[in-house]
């Protein structure tokens, strides 16, 4: 796992831009890479369609979320994954992404990925690669170490 004080960065490229990730995104990507298993506790996933976010709920508290936009009836754009700091390193991001992708698969939808954390998850779990919309795949990502 990457030491948070280390200057390691991840590069990503969207159709319109290139950039580096925030330290929070790096922490979540490292967790997805290091531990693809479910968290040690249970949480509920609620799709708030009005706000366009899948929320992870623990004991009535929103602890993580995956925001999205509806591009068409059959395609969702996954925008960003976030986890409240005190709930990080518990596998919530990984499990949330897995549950969201499973839900979208059941609905017969494809995804455009703008979230590098979701992209990393799918690279580590190729059984979800078929969900990526071939015409609108979204960001591509490569792990690079920048000074």
Beta strands, then each sheet from edge to edge (+ up, - down):
strand 1: 11-13
strand 2: 18-20
strand 3: 44-48
strand 4: 53-58
strand 5: 61-72
strand 6: 75-83
strand 7: 110-113
strand 8: 140-142
sheet 1: 2+ 1- 8+
sheet 2: 3+ 4- 5+ 6- 7-
end
